[in-house]
């Protein structure tokens, strides 16, 4: 981890949130549930899934912030920005919300770059080089982007994909499902 104070603050916040979630899980473990039918067992399983997936999402957020604050990734970011076809200006660290495969929204601090001369309302799409290097596009982790695109391809419609994701605890609107699945397919075509 670097000397980036904002990154350290975010990592400390994640540690606190992880500890709080672990305390919830510990309380759950110490509590005996009375289950006598299939519906009760199903509800119990759902409660366990939510507890553990939330913890998993927090762990991903913590690791992402550590990676984004690392000297190694910062060096790779500098190379990417230097080799970018157009000159980019740094806007510094910006809060970005990333959605994990567990459905948890994680807020991290990432460096943002934009094309020189573009600012304000007419600002074009910029670049989060650290996120791009980690395969995070459309503010979704690679695992979530893969899952969204697979469901969109397999199921009959994007709305069905959104519904299945919602059942798994991943709340995305139809516009996001469309953007993620189309962008994922485009990246896959470019790699071929």
Long-range contacts (C-beta under 8 A, 24 or more apart in sequence): 1-66, 1-69, 1-70, 2-69, 2-70, 2-71, 2-74, 4-69, 4-93, 4-109, 6-93, 6-109, 7-65, 7-66, 7-68, 7-69, 7-93, 7-109, 8-69, 10-65, 10-107, 10-108, 10-109, 11-62, 11-65, 11-66, 11-69, 14-58, 14-61, 14-62, 14-65, 15-62, 17-58, 18-55, 18-58, 18-59, 18-62, 21-51, 21-54, 21-55, 21-58, 22-55, 24-51, 25-51, 25-52, 25-55, 49-169, 50-169, 53-102, 53-103, 53-104, 53-169, 54-102, 54-104, 56-100, 56-102, 56-104, 57-100, 57-102, 57-103, 57-104, 57-105, 57-106, 58-104, 58-106, 60-100, 60-101, 60-102, 60-104, 60-106, 60-141, 61-98, 61-100, 61-104, 61-106, 61-107, 61-108, 64-98, 64-106, 64-108, 64-134, 65-108, 65-109, 67-130, 67-134, 68-108, 68-109, 68-110, 68-111, 68-130, 68-131, 69-109, 73-130, 73-133, 73-134, 74-111, 74-130, 76-129, 76-130, 76-133, 77-111, 77-129, 77-130, 77-133, 80-129, 80-132, 80-133, 81-113, 81-127, 81-129, 84-113, 84-127, 86-115, 86-116, 87-115, 87-116, 88-113, 88-114, 88-115, 88-116, 88-126, 88-127, 89-113, 89-114, 89-115, 89-116, 91-126, 94-128, 96-128, 96-131, 96-139, 97-139, 98-131, 98-136, 98-139, 98-140, 98-141, 99-139, 99-140, 99-141, 99-144, 99-170, 99-172, 100-141, 100-143, 100-144, 101-141, 101-143, 101-144, 101-147, 101-170, 102-169, 102-170, 103-165, 103-168, 103-169, 103-170, 103-171, 137-180, 137-183, 137-184, 137-187, 138-176, 138-179, 138-180, 138-183, 140-180, 144-170, 144-180, 145-180, 145-183, 145-184, 146-184, 148-172, 148-177, 148-180, 148-181, 148-184, 149-180, 149-181, 149-184, 149-185, 152-177, 152-178, 152-181, 153-181
